Amino acid sequence: MSRAFELYDLRVTVTAIEGRSVCGMQVGDYFELTESAKLRIPPGQHFCVYALSAVLPLLAAKQRQLSENDWMERDSLIACPDPEERLIMTIERIGKRTMDSDDLT
């Protein structure tokens, strides 16, 4: 019995900073979530844990194909919770892969 399913790989990119960047991030900074749970940050860069905490709850849903009427399928902008920064991130799907659920927990 096949236990194959598809997930999207994601990239979360800082697309705007409307305040002051207290955490030192810049527009264009990003991380990728691949192979279900592998978080990758480019060498020499960082990603603020508070910005990360804002986007983490949404990533599992964005990895999956949802109904076109589901707001999670349409919306992709996330705001960091720090009101001083007003940092805006975009979640984009960068690829689709087939996975085997027996390989995951």
Buried (B, 14 or more C-beta within 10 A) or exposed (E): EEEEEEBBBBBBBBBEBEEEBBBEBEEEBBBBBBEBEEBEEEEEEEBBEBBBEBBBEBBEEBBEEEEEEEEEBEEBEBBBEBEEBBBBBBBBBEEEEEBEEEEEE
